[in-house]
Amino acid sequence: MGLRFQKRIRLFKGLTINLSKSGASISLGGNGATINISKRGTKTTVGLPGSGISYSKFEPRKSTPVLPHNDPEPNIKSSQKIDAPAGNSSPVLIIVSLVLIIGVLISRYF
């Protein structure tokens, strides 16, 4: 059996720091919508509180290629260049999630 460690520190309503053996992460939001940001990537969860129905999406962090120390700029031909995917919906998902989180937080206080 492996040793596990997990500690959650609630800074204030809607913001939590999560500490574990593998690292730290930050959670924003509460019931209904949460965004968790860690070194591995961003997990967004949206759901209907009390129903058990939710949707989660994990966006892995994009790694940057490591360049050799003696070559500041690699020689890449135009035919070898890689374009970013056309349908990257990550910013849209983050904006929608933030709107949901703000809505949940406002509904708790007013």
C-alpha atoms as a printed R data frame, in Angstrom:
    type eleno elety resid chain resno       x      y       z
1   ATOM     1    CA   MET     A     1   0.000  0.000   0.000
2   ATOM     2    CA   GLY     A     2   1.403  3.397  -1.006
3   ATOM     3    CA   LEU     A     3   1.681  6.442   1.204
4   ATOM     4    CA   ARG     A     4  -0.676  9.291   0.260
5   ATOM     5    CA   PHE     A     5  -0.662 12.897   1.385
6   ATOM     6    CA   GLN     A     6  -3.299 15.539   0.651
7   ATOM     7    CA   LYS     A     7  -4.014 18.846   2.380
8   ATOM     8    CA   ARG     A     8  -6.513 21.508   1.303
9   ATOM     9    CA   ILE     A     9  -6.061 25.085   2.498
10  ATOM    10    CA   ARG     A    10  -9.109 27.284   1.988
11  ATOM    11    CA   LEU     A    11  -7.920 30.863   1.557
12  ATOM    12    CA   PHE     A    12 -11.461 32.192   1.219
13  ATOM    13    CA   LYS     A    13 -14.755 31.072  -0.259
14  ATOM    14    CA   GLY     A    14 -14.081 29.983  -3.819
15  ATOM    15    CA   LEU     A    15 -10.254 29.756  -3.621
16  ATOM    16    CA   THR     A    16  -8.412 26.695  -2.326
17  ATOM    17    CA   ILE     A    17  -4.767 25.614  -2.408
18  ATOM    18    CA   ASN     A    18  -4.350 21.839  -2.684
19  ATOM    19    CA   LEU     A    19  -1.101 20.264  -1.475
20  ATOM    20    CA   SER     A    20  -0.136 16.649  -2.146
21  ATOM    21    CA   LYS     A    21   2.903 14.428  -2.408
22  ATOM    22    CA   SER     A    22   3.074 15.074  -6.162
23  ATOM    23    CA   GLY     A    23   2.800 18.880  -5.971
24  ATOM    24    CA   ALA     A    24   0.456 21.818  -5.459
25  ATOM    25    CA   SER     A    25  -2.582 23.137  -7.315
26  ATOM    26    CA   ILE     A    26  -5.149 25.922  -7.034
27  ATOM    27    CA   SER     A    27  -8.926 25.418  -7.206
28  ATOM    28    CA   LEU     A    28 -11.250 28.290  -8.142
29  ATOM    29    CA   GLY     A    29 -15.011 28.058  -7.750
30  ATOM    30    CA   GLY     A    30 -17.420 26.001  -5.722
31  ATOM    31    CA   ASN     A    31 -20.612 24.023  -6.159
32  ATOM    32    CA   GLY     A    32 -21.567 24.006  -9.812
33  ATOM    33    CA   ALA     A    33 -18.291 25.027 -11.424
34  ATOM    34    CA   THR     A    34 -14.616 24.557 -10.524
35  ATOM    35    CA   ILE     A    35 -11.308 25.180 -12.271
36  ATOM    36    CA   ASN     A    36  -8.231 23.357 -10.932
37  ATOM    37    CA   ILE     A    37  -4.835 24.565 -12.161
38  ATOM    38    CA   SER     A    38  -1.743 22.414 -11.575
39  ATOM    39    CA   LYS     A    39   1.648 21.743 -13.136
40  ATOM    40    CA   ARG     A    40   0.078 18.971 -15.255
41  ATOM    41    CA   GLY     A    41  -2.632 21.214 -16.734
42  ATOM    42    CA   THR     A    42  -6.102 22.652 -16.122
43  ATOM    43    CA   LYS     A    43  -9.201 20.663 -15.191
44  ATOM    44    CA   THR     A    44 -12.562 22.375 -15.601
45  ATOM    45    CA   THR     A    45 -15.674 20.846 -14.042
46  ATOM    46    CA   VAL     A    46 -19.217 22.125 -14.520
47  ATOM    47    CA   GLY     A    47 -22.215 20.415 -12.962
48  ATOM    48    CA   LEU     A    48 -25.676 20.644 -11.472
49  ATOM    49    CA   PRO     A    49 -25.259 20.705  -7.667
50  ATOM    50    CA   GLY     A    50 -27.127 17.935  -5.868
51  ATOM    51    CA   SER     A    51 -27.916 15.963  -9.031
52  ATOM    52    CA   GLY     A    52 -24.687 14.003  -9.467
53  ATOM    53    CA   ILE     A    53 -24.481 15.207 -13.093
54  ATOM    54    CA   SER     A    54 -21.262 16.930 -14.133
55  ATOM    55    CA   TYR     A    55 -18.911 17.414 -17.065
56  ATOM    56    CA   SER     A    56 -15.122 17.583 -16.703
57  ATOM    57    CA   LYS     A    57 -12.466 18.461 -19.229
58  ATOM    58    CA   PHE     A    58  -8.706 18.217 -18.721
59  ATOM    59    CA   GLU     A    59  -6.360 20.381 -20.798
60  ATOM    60    CA   PRO     A    60  -2.757 19.182 -20.419
61  ATOM    61    CA   ARG     A    61  -0.121 21.853 -20.117
62  ATOM    62    CA   LYS     A    62   1.687 22.386 -23.402
63  ATOM    63    CA   SER     A    63   5.373 21.603 -23.150
64  ATOM    64    CA   THR     A    64   7.920 23.742 -24.924
65  ATOM    65    CA   PRO     A    65  10.668 22.034 -26.918
66  ATOM    66    CA   VAL     A    66  14.136 22.167 -25.403
67  ATOM    67    CA   LEU     A    67  16.664 23.797 -27.723
68  ATOM    68    CA   PRO     A    68  20.344 22.812 -27.734
69  ATOM    69    CA   HIS     A    69  22.581 25.283 -25.884
70  ATOM    70    CA   ASN     A    70  24.786 25.981 -28.900
71  ATOM    71    CA   ASP     A    71  21.912 26.604 -31.352
72  ATOM    72    CA   PRO     A    72  19.720 29.555 -30.224
73  ATOM    73    CA   GLU     A    73  17.322 29.154 -33.151
74  ATOM    74    CA   PRO     A    74  16.711 25.832 -34.905
75  ATOM    75    CA   ASN     A    75  16.866 25.588 -38.694
76  ATOM    76    CA   ILE     A    76  13.295 24.712 -39.676
77  ATOM    77    CA   LYS     A    77  12.134 24.756 -43.260
78  ATOM    78    CA   SER     A    78   8.717 26.251 -43.969
79  ATOM    79    CA   SER     A    79   7.440 22.784 -44.981
80  ATOM    80    CA   GLN     A    80   8.399 21.424 -41.534
81  ATOM    81    CA   LYS     A    81   6.615 24.080 -39.457
82  ATOM    82    CA   ILE     A    82   3.737 22.808 -37.359
83  ATOM    83    CA   ASP     A    83   0.640 24.969 -37.173
84  ATOM    84    CA   ALA     A    84  -1.565 25.111 -34.098
85  ATOM    85    CA   PRO     A    85  -4.863 23.213 -34.343
86  ATOM    86    CA   ALA     A    86  -7.671 25.292 -35.817
87  ATOM    87    CA   GLY     A    87 -10.373 24.252 -33.343
88  ATOM    88    CA   ASN     A    88  -8.701 25.058 -30.014
89  ATOM    89    CA   SER     A    89 -11.679 25.645 -27.710
90  ATOM    90    CA   SER     A    90  -9.647 26.006 -24.528
91  ATOM    91    CA   PRO     A    91 -10.081 29.816 -24.146
92  ATOM    92    CA   VAL     A    92 -13.827 29.527 -24.777
93  ATOM    93    CA   LEU     A    93 -14.172 26.781 -22.151
94  ATOM    94    CA   ILE     A    94 -12.233 28.843 -19.612
95  ATOM    95    CA   ILE     A    95 -14.359 31.953 -20.236
96  ATOM    96    CA   VAL     A    96 -17.623 29.988 -19.940
97  ATOM    97    CA   SER     A    97 -16.363 28.333 -16.756
98  ATOM    98    CA   LEU     A    98 -15.347 31.664 -15.230
99  ATOM    99    CA   VAL     A    99 -18.778 33.125 -15.993
100 ATOM   100    CA   LEU     A   100 -20.405 30.114 -14.296
101 ATOM   101    CA   ILE     A   101 -18.123 30.392 -11.263
102 ATOM   102    CA   ILE     A   102 -18.833 34.111 -10.894
103 ATOM   103    CA   GLY     A   103 -22.559 33.383 -11.185
104 ATOM   104    CA   VAL     A   104 -22.373 30.747  -8.451
105 ATOM   105    CA   LEU     A   105 -20.364 33.042  -6.167
106 ATOM   106    CA   ILE     A   106 -22.743 35.973  -6.713
107 ATOM   107    CA   SER     A   107 -25.785 33.781  -6.045
108 ATOM   108    CA   ARG     A   108 -24.313 32.752  -2.672
109 ATOM   109    CA   TYR     A   109 -23.843 36.312  -1.453
110 ATOM   110    CA   PHE     A   110 -26.954 38.031  -2.850
